[in-house]
């Protein structure tokens, strides 16, 4: 009789564990995240990232990027401290999505699309990205700012420089966090030992602190 009760409790525990696991997997699989709206942001909200460029282990450059939500021209704006520039948030969140976007909203595990976009750097050089993109996982990751759930998104393709005529393979991984409405981490491998990384080191929100 005692053994029967023990077996009953063991089977009950296993049943609950299996159901919980299936529910958790299903929840992550069905999860979708829409593009943030203006109402999702709060004045004083701030993100700080630390970035680094290196080649074969030798650091070529490093720095800090900061974005803060501020009052701007009667509306809310993103103030990019490192760029000394401010942009209305509505110009970003209300922008019509292109056919081959950087992020194809809504985000969902397993989603695939093409990213084609022209770029221009601080030196005035221009070029184009042409990459295949896939949301490869939804996972909990730890960065200096804390531990968060994020979509891991892989960008795999070619970067072209119009000025030099050069082309090169490039693999990027971005971890986008729905709760923070921005990325937690970014890594880039341009080949030949050239690496770039950026990580969120601090996040603050007056409504949550």
C-alpha atoms as one frame of an Amber mdcrd trajectory, in Angstrom:
protein
   0.000   0.000   0.000   2.828   2.349   0.927   4.643   1.580  -2.338   1.444
   2.274  -4.281   1.145   5.720  -2.676   4.787   6.486  -3.414   4.357   5.491
  -7.062   1.197   7.615  -7.226   3.078  10.703  -6.010   6.005  10.039  -8.360
   3.700   9.699 -11.374   1.787  12.818 -10.347   5.049  14.781 -10.068   6.253
  13.566 -13.463   2.898  14.459 -15.033   3.036  18.014 -13.682   6.680  18.391
 -14.764   5.958  17.212 -18.319   2.889  19.461 -18.660   4.882  22.451 -17.366
   7.690  21.736 -19.828   5.304  21.428 -22.756   3.532  24.634 -21.756   6.843
  26.479 -21.462   8.043  25.266 -24.870   4.726  26.087 -26.463   4.695  29.556
 -24.928   8.140  30.367 -26.342   7.209  28.945 -29.748   3.976  30.933 -29.994
   5.415  34.147 -28.561   5.261  37.189 -30.834   6.632  40.652 -30.153   5.312
  43.723 -31.920   7.230  46.896 -32.659   7.251  49.263 -29.659   4.914  52.272
 -29.766   5.379  55.804 -28.452   3.371  54.959 -25.323   5.865  52.231 -24.397
   8.585  54.796 -23.622   9.094  56.992 -20.555  11.004  60.251 -20.105  14.265
  59.446 -18.337  14.501  55.891 -19.660  18.132  55.241 -20.548  20.249  52.521
 -22.199  24.057  52.382 -22.010  26.155  50.017 -24.145  29.883  49.364 -24.153
  31.417  48.418 -27.509  34.775  47.102 -28.674  36.511  46.460 -32.008  39.416
  44.039 -32.256  41.516  42.115 -34.755  43.080  38.802 -33.793  42.639  39.676
 -30.126  44.203  43.153 -30.334  41.786  45.933 -29.317  41.551  48.638 -31.992
  38.918  50.766 -30.326  36.295  50.834 -27.613  33.730  53.228 -26.238  30.274
  53.798 -24.787  26.959  54.517 -26.553  24.083  56.096 -24.620  20.433  56.558
 -25.605  17.938  58.420 -23.389  14.248  59.302 -23.711  13.766  63.082 -23.393
  11.105  65.711 -24.017  11.753  67.041 -27.509   9.816  69.599 -29.558   6.535
  68.937 -27.770   6.962  65.178 -28.023   9.249  62.392 -26.828  12.641  61.945
 -28.425  15.633  59.622 -28.355  18.717  61.611 -27.366  21.868  59.852 -28.567
  24.465  61.234 -26.168  27.475  59.872 -28.075  26.196  61.401 -31.347  24.963
  64.648 -29.750  21.727  64.212 -31.685  18.023  63.867 -30.851  15.306  62.253
 -32.981  11.553  62.202 -32.378  10.475  58.715 -31.342   7.419  58.932 -33.607
   9.738  59.256 -36.624  11.146  55.836 -35.753   8.163  53.857 -34.464   5.746
  55.192 -37.111   8.157  54.688 -40.011   6.742  52.378 -42.667   8.512  49.032
 -42.699  10.563  48.406 -45.834  10.322  45.267 -47.955  13.669  44.001 -46.635
  13.918  45.464 -43.105  16.533  45.212 -40.401  13.840  43.836 -38.073  10.707
  42.273 -39.547   7.911  42.910 -37.041   6.379  41.096 -35.293   9.350  39.059
 -34.120   8.727  35.334 -33.671  10.918  32.299 -33.085  11.862  30.698 -36.417
  10.899  33.713 -38.531  13.085  34.371 -41.600  13.464  37.331 -43.932  15.920
  39.233 -46.136  17.720  42.384 -44.997  18.851  44.696 -47.795  19.855  48.216
 -46.809  22.240  50.951 -47.907  24.625  52.329 -45.302  26.914  55.314 -44.802
  29.643  55.621 -42.170  31.103  58.632 -40.354  33.753  59.034 -43.085  31.150
  59.390 -45.820  31.769  55.968 -47.362  28.661  54.228 -48.673  27.685  50.625
 -49.256  24.985  47.997 -48.914  24.013  45.087 -46.679  22.480  41.989 -48.289
  21.788  39.350 -45.671  19.589  36.405 -44.725  18.037  36.806 -41.285  16.559
  34.269 -38.882  15.235  34.419 -35.318  17.124  31.377 -34.049  16.079  31.293
 -30.386  14.294  32.984 -27.505  16.583  32.672 -24.525  17.578  34.137 -21.189
  20.993  35.799 -21.324  23.130  37.631 -18.809  24.834  40.933 -19.602  26.385
  43.475 -17.253  23.000  45.260 -17.004  21.344  42.079 -15.704  19.564  38.904
 -16.811  16.827  39.176 -19.451  14.860  37.176 -22.021  15.782  38.014 -25.603
  15.382  36.939 -29.213  18.678  35.790 -30.712  18.678  36.951 -34.344  21.277
  35.844 -36.896  22.269  38.021 -39.883  24.358  36.153 -42.440  25.400  37.629
 -45.766  27.459  40.206 -47.623  28.518  43.785 -46.945  29.521  45.878 -49.953
  31.593  49.090 -50.029  30.757  51.272 -53.043  33.881  53.431 -52.621  36.394
  50.575 -52.727  34.326  48.091 -54.702  35.025  45.518 -52.038  32.669  42.824
 -50.767  32.941  40.615 -47.735  31.094  37.946 -45.784  29.738  39.019 -42.425
  27.896  37.230 -39.617  26.048  39.238 -36.959  24.087  38.129 -33.908  21.706
  40.522 -32.168  19.869  39.784 -28.911  16.681  41.872 -28.830  14.893  42.207
 -25.474  11.106  42.857 -25.602  11.005  44.124 -21.999  13.704  46.733 -22.646
  12.564  47.513 -26.214  16.141  47.381 -27.507  19.089  45.077 -27.927  21.099
  43.544 -25.096  24.067  42.351 -27.085  25.540  42.473 -30.596  28.453  40.490
 -32.018  29.895  40.775 -35.516  32.450  38.584 -37.279  33.813  40.141 -40.481
  36.362  37.390 -41.073  40.177  37.553 -40.936  40.041  37.996 -37.177  38.006
  41.229 -37.243  35.454  41.200 -34.416  32.998  43.729 -32.999  30.940  43.422
 -29.848  28.513  45.624 -27.947  26.779  44.865 -24.649  24.218  46.635 -22.483
  25.977  47.625 -19.270  23.208  49.730 -17.707  19.464  50.268 -18.085  17.260
  52.587 -16.049  13.561  53.429 -16.111  12.005  55.932 -13.654   8.796  53.872
 -13.609  10.604  50.681 -12.577  13.431  51.869 -10.356
